[in-house]
Amino acid sequence: MRNRLITLVLCTTLIFCGCSSTEEIVDTNESKIVQQTAETFDSSEIDTIGISMPAAQLERWTNDAELLQSMFEEEGYNVLVSYGDNLIDTQINDINQMIDDGADLLIIAPVDSDSLGPCIKRANENNIPVVAYDRLINHAPTLLAYVSYDNYYIGKLQALYIVDAFDLNNTSNSEPINIEIFAGDSADNNALCFFNAAYEVLSPYVETGKINIISNQKSFYACSIPSWDTDLAKQKMEILLASYYTDNQQLDAVLCANDSIAHGVCDAIDSSYKLDNKIIITGQDGDKVNLQYIKEGKQSMSIYKNLNNEALATVYIVNSFLNGVSTGDDLSAGNDFDFKIRRDTISYVSDNVAITSYLLSPKTITIDNVDDFIIDE
């Protein structure tokens, strides 16, 4: 049987939001966070790896799955792949089927971060380790690991771009800027993390009056865009412009969680905004249309995440664990990668357990370097 040595050590309490920064650690009596510290496996018992992605409709998920499959097959594993079609029940059924089909380890990017608890429990009952890929799985404190880009850092970068663009640390309250916030899908734990990190940066300026949110849409759910949908983002931006930014009311910035949302926001501003001031618009992913928008001055910045690196890091980490390396060891150093992986044992929490996380660092795209990311086909 697989040797599962799990030691949980009391850690200080975190302000829980699915993820948090180390700066948010506080000590209260409400709940205690425990931290995973050691787990080992015998790779001889693992032949088949199951990979569950949220949907095949988005090219990024098919690319992730194909990369992971080819890399694991090169390592000698059999690989099962499924796509959830952005439907919770479909993904749950697919994961259960992979368990029935003999998967010995699961890599899952959830459709809904809150809904896979029963699947994880069934995997645990069958001694199947689970790795959360790109999106943390909530209600799954037994996760082997979480591999993603540093989502907290991404949200922070987006907000700091706005702060720096308007030099808010050196302006007076008599010169406030007007911004609106567009968050991602409310079912996506990453969206909550981006939002919380960004709002943590912006809230002091909101409180002092240097930032106005005229629509008063300040909560995550009020700002969320279902499915990160471009058309829904465009419709919402058009409504905000018609409701709050008529006549001479100037809009200065829109914090958009990703590029599909920024795409819709840019298009709405093109068609419906009456003033001619430059509006700062953030994004994430480095989508082709958004890179062009940055060149044209419609969008101000995006965040680039190299998905090949994320897949490579996942295979490296999983393969290390399956060859006897303890999860208590730091795998973020001593490799031949040309990118950095940061091991985090504090920030990403599932049911009061701080999940061992391996986080890659993104890059900021602006007009100054956008040509480095545009690939002519």
C-alpha positions in Angstrom: 0.0 0.0 0.0 1.1 3.5 -0.6 3.0 5.0 2.3 1.0 8.1 3.2 2.8 10.0 5.9 0.8 13.2 6.6 1.8 15.4 9.5 -0.3 18.5 10.2 1.2 21.3 12.1 -0.8 24.2 13.6 -0.2 27.4 11.8 -1.5 30.9 12.4 -5.0 31.8 11.2 -5.4 33.3 7.7 -8.1 35.6 6.6 -9.7 33.0 4.3 -10.7 33.9 0.7 -9.5 30.8 -1.1 -6.1 32.4 -1.1 -4.5 35.2 0.8 -1.1 36.9 1.1 1.3 36.3 3.8 0.7 39.9 4.9 -2.9 38.9 5.8 -1.9 36.4 8.5 -3.6 37.2 11.8 -4.0 35.4 15.1 -7.6 34.9 16.2 -9.5 32.3 18.1 -12.1 31.6 15.4 -10.3 28.9 13.5 -6.8 27.5 13.1 -5.1 26.7 9.8 -3.1 23.5 9.7 -0.3 23.0 7.2 0.6 20.0 5.2 4.2 19.1 5.9 5.1 15.6 4.6 3.7 12.9 2.3 5.5 10.2 0.3 4.5 7.8 -2.5 5.6 4.6 -4.1 5.6 5.2 -7.9 5.4 1.5 -8.6 1.7 1.6 -7.7 0.9 4.4 -10.1 0.5 3.4 -13.8 -2.4 5.6 -15.0 -2.9 9.4 -14.6 -6.3 11.0 -15.1 -6.4 14.6 -16.3 -9.7 16.5 -16.0 -10.0 20.0 -17.6 -13.0 22.4 -17.3 -13.8 22.6 -21.0 -12.6 21.9 -24.5 -14.3 25.1 -25.8 -11.3 27.2 -24.7 -8.1 26.5 -26.5 -6.0 27.0 -23.4 -7.5 23.9 -21.7 -7.0 21.7 -24.7 -3.4 22.9 -24.9 -2.9 22.2 -21.2 -4.3 18.7 -21.5 -2.3 17.8 -24.6 0.9 19.1 -23.1 0.4 17.2 -19.8 -0.6 14.1 -21.6 2.4 14.0 -23.9 4.8 14.8 -21.1 3.4 12.1 -18.8 3.3 9.6 -21.6 7.0 10.3 -22.2 7.6 9.4 -18.5 5.9 6.0 -19.1 2.4 6.6 -17.6 -0.9 5.8 -19.2 -3.0 8.9 -19.4 -6.8 9.5 -19.4 -8.2 12.9 -20.4 -11.6 14.4 -20.0 -13.3 17.8 -20.4 -16.1 19.1 -18.3 -17.8 21.3 -20.9 -18.1 24.0 -18.2 -20.7 21.8 -16.5 -20.2 20.7 -12.9 -22.1 17.5 -13.2 -20.3 16.5 -16.4 -16.9 17.0 -14.7 -18.0 15.0 -11.6 -19.2 12.2 -13.8 -16.0 12.2 -15.8 -13.8 12.1 -12.7 -15.8 9.2 -11.2 -15.4 7.4 -14.5 -11.7 7.9 -14.5 -11.6 6.4 -11.0 -13.6 3.5 -12.3 -11.2 3.1 -15.3 -8.2 2.7 -13.0 -6.7 6.2 -12.6 -4.0 6.0 -9.9 -3.5 9.8 -9.7 -5.8 12.7 -10.7 -4.9 16.2 -12.0 -7.9 18.4 -11.9 -8.7 22.0 -13.0 -12.2 22.4 -11.6 -15.2 23.9 -13.4 -16.4 25.0 -10.0 -13.9 25.2 -7.2 -16.6 24.4 -4.5 -18.3 21.3 -6.0 -15.7 18.5 -6.2 -15.5 17.5 -2.5 -17.4 14.2 -3.0 -15.0 13.3 -5.9 -12.0 14.0 -3.9 -13.4 12.0 -1.0 -14.0 9.0 -3.3 -10.4 9.4 -4.7 -9.1 9.4 -1.1 -11.1 6.3 -0.3 -9.3 4.6 -3.2 -5.8 5.9 -2.2 -5.7 8.2 -5.3 -3.7 11.4 -4.8 -5.1 14.5 -6.4 -3.3 17.6 -7.7 -5.2 20.8 -8.3 -4.1 22.4 -11.5 -4.4 26.2 -12.2 -7.5 26.5 -9.9 -7.6 25.5 -6.3 -10.2 22.9 -5.3 -12.1 23.9 -2.2 -13.3 21.4 0.5 -10.4 19.2 -0.5 -7.8 19.4 2.4 -6.1 16.2 1.3 -4.8 17.5 -2.0 -1.3 16.4 -2.8 -0.4 19.8 -4.2 -1.6 22.9 -6.0 0.2 24.1 -9.2 -0.6 27.4 -10.7 0.6 30.9 -11.4 0.7 33.2 -8.4 -2.9 34.4 -8.6 -2.6 36.8 -5.6 0.4 38.4 -7.2 -1.5 38.8 -10.6 -4.4 40.7 -8.9 -1.9 42.9 -7.1 0.0 43.7 -10.3 -3.2 44.8 -12.0 -4.2 47.1 -9.2 -0.7 48.5 -8.7 -0.6 49.4 -12.4 -3.6 51.7 -11.9 -2.0 53.2 -8.7 1.2 53.9 -10.6 -0.5 55.2 -13.7 -2.2 57.9 -11.7 0.6 58.4 -9.2 -1.9 58.0 -6.5 0.7 58.1 -3.7 1.6 61.6 -4.7 -1.8 63.1 -5.5 -4.3 64.8 -3.2 -7.9 63.8 -2.4 -9.0 66.8 -4.5 -7.9 64.9 -7.6 -9.8 61.6 -7.4 -10.1 59.2 -10.2 -13.2 57.2 -11.3 -12.8 53.5 -11.8 -14.9 50.4 -12.3 -14.1 46.8 -11.4 -14.8 43.7 -13.5 -14.1 40.4 -11.8 -14.2 36.9 -13.2 -16.6 34.1 -12.9 -17.9 33.8 -9.3 -17.5 29.9 -9.4 -13.8 30.2 -10.2 -11.6 30.4 -7.1 -8.9 32.2 -9.1 -11.3 35.0 -9.8 -11.9 35.5 -6.1 -8.2 35.6 -5.5 -7.5 38.2 -8.3 -10.3 40.4 -6.9 -9.3 40.2 -3.3 -5.7 40.9 -4.1 -6.5 43.8 -6.3 -9.1 45.3 -3.9 -6.6 45.0 -1.0 -4.3 47.4 -3.0 -7.1 49.8 -4.1 -9.2 49.9 -0.9 -7.0 52.4 1.0 -7.3 54.9 -1.9 -11.1 54.3 -2.0 -11.3 55.0 1.7 -9.3 58.2 1.5 -11.3 59.4 -1.5 -8.5 59.2 -4.1 -10.5 56.6 -6.0 -14.2 56.8 -6.7 -16.3 53.8 -7.7 -19.3 55.7 -9.0 -21.5 52.6 -9.6 -20.7 51.5 -6.0 -20.1 48.0 -7.3 -17.4 47.0 -4.9 -18.1 43.4 -3.8 -16.8 40.3 -5.7 -20.3 39.1 -6.7 -21.4 42.6 -7.8 -18.3 42.8 -10.0 -18.3 39.2 -11.4 -18.8 38.3 -15.0 -20.2 34.8 -15.6 -17.9 32.5 -17.5 -15.5 35.4 -18.1 -17.7 36.1 -21.1 -16.7 38.9 -23.5 -20.3 39.8 -24.6 -21.5 39.9 -21.0 -18.6 42.2 -20.1 -19.5 44.5 -23.0 -23.2 44.6 -22.0 -22.3 45.5 -18.4 -19.9 48.2 -19.5 -22.5 49.7 -21.8 -25.0 49.8 -18.9 -22.5 51.4 -16.6 -21.6 54.0 -19.2 -25.3 54.8 -19.9 -26.1 55.0 -16.2 -23.1 56.8 -14.7 -20.8 58.3 -17.3 -23.1 60.5 -19.4 -22.4 64.2 -20.2 -19.1 65.2 -18.6 -18.6 62.4 -16.1 -15.2 61.0 -16.8 -14.2 57.4 -16.5 -10.5 57.0 -15.7 -9.8 53.3 -15.3 -11.4 49.8 -15.5 -9.8 47.0 -13.6 -10.5 43.9 -15.7 -9.6 40.5 -14.3 -8.6 39.0 -17.7 -8.4 39.7 -21.4 -11.8 38.2 -22.4 -13.4 40.7 -20.1 -11.1 43.5 -21.1 -12.0 42.8 -24.8 -15.7 43.4 -24.1 -14.9 46.5 -22.0 -12.7 48.0 -24.7 -15.4 47.4 -27.3 -18.1 49.0 -25.2 -15.9 52.1 -24.6 -15.2 52.3 -28.3 -18.9 52.4 -29.1 -20.5 54.1 -26.2 -18.1 56.4 -24.3 -18.4 60.1 -25.3 -15.3 61.7 -23.8 -11.8 61.5 -25.3 -9.6 60.9 -22.3 -7.3 57.9 -22.1 -8.8 55.1 -19.9 -6.5 52.7 -18.2 -7.7 49.1 -18.7 -6.0 46.1 -17.2 -6.1 42.5 -18.4 -4.6 39.0 -18.1 -3.6 36.2 -20.5 -2.0 38.0 -23.4 -4.8 37.1 -25.8 -4.1 38.0 -29.5 -6.9 40.6 -29.8 -5.8 42.2 -26.6 -2.2 42.4 -27.6 -3.4 44.3 -30.6 -5.5 46.5 -28.4 -2.4 47.3 -26.3 -0.6 48.3 -29.5 -3.5 50.5 -30.5 -3.7 52.1 -27.0 -7.2 50.8 -26.2 -5.9 48.5 -23.4 -3.1 49.5 -21.1 -1.6 46.2 -19.9 -2.1 42.4 -19.6 -0.5 39.7 -17.6 1.2 36.8 -19.5 1.3 33.3 -18.1 3.4 30.8 -20.1 1.1 27.7 -20.0 3.9 25.4 -21.3 5.8 26.3 -18.2 2.8 25.5 -16.0 2.4 22.1 -17.5 6.1 21.4 -17.3 6.2 22.4 -13.7 3.3 20.1 -12.9 4.9 17.1 -14.5 8.2 17.8 -12.8 6.5 18.1 -9.4 4.3 15.1 -9.7 7.0 12.9 -11.1 9.3 14.0 -8.2 6.7 13.0 -5.7 6.0 9.7 -7.4 9.7 8.9 -7.2 9.9 9.2 -3.5 10.6 12.9 -2.9 8.7 14.1 0.1 6.1 16.8 -0.3 7.8 18.5 2.6 10.9 19.1 0.4 11.2 22.4 -1.6 11.1 21.5 -5.3 11.2 25.2 -6.3 15.0 25.1 -6.5 17.6 22.8 -8.0 16.0 22.3 -11.4 17.0 23.3 -14.9 14.1 25.5 -15.7 14.5 29.0 -17.2 11.6 30.2 -15.0 11.0 30.4 -11.3 8.7 28.2 -9.1 7.9 29.5 -5.6 6.9 26.9 -3.0 4.1 28.4 -0.8 2.8 26.7 2.3 0.6 29.5 3.7 -1.5 31.3 1.2 -3.8 28.7 -0.5 -6.3 27.2 2.0 -8.8 24.4 1.5 -11.1 23.7 4.5 -8.6 25.2 7.0 -5.6 23.3 5.6 -2.9 25.3 3.9 -2.2 23.3 0.7 1.4 22.9 -0.5 1.5 25.1 -3.6 3.9 25.6 -6.4 3.5 29.0 -8.0 5.0 30.4 -11.2 5.7 34.1 -11.7 3.8 35.9 -14.5 5.1 38.8 -16.7 3.5 42.2 -17.3 2.8 43.2 -20.9 2.6 46.9 -21.8 3.1 49.0 -24.9 6.9 48.9 -24.1 7.2 45.1 -24.6 4.0 44.0 -26.4 5.9 43.2 -29.6 7.8 40.5 -27.7 4.6 38.6 -27.2 3.0 39.0 -30.7 3.7 36.0 -32.9 2.9 36.4 -36.6 1.3 33.3 -38.1 
